[in-house]
């Protein structure tokens, strides 16, 4: 949890939101979205332990989408379907009634998520 129980880095004036953490077999992978960017943007961090240090992995992804969730099995472990990991994100244009859930996929947990469909 690092200094003062801080798990991730604050990106400016807004706190990053709703971390989602999984173990990929060799490292922890954390997905988090930033409300300090426009549009909202997702980031991936990796660490060898839950205590960190957490390092940003790759560039921002899925701009305009937030609240990343990953398909996991009943034990909470990430699963692959047809050789890909499957994630889900929310698109929000300012009104609750307009929220939509989109599907995205990647061959690795640490990045390379497809454009949501």
Beta strands, then each sheet from edge to edge (+ up, - down):
strand 1: 17-23
strand 2: 28-34
strand 3: 41-47
strand 4: 55-56
strand 5: 65-70
strand 6: 80-81
strand 7: 84-91
strand 8: 100-106
sheet 1: 1+ 2- 3+ 4-
sheet 2: 5+ 7- 6+
sheet 3: 5+ 7- 8+
end
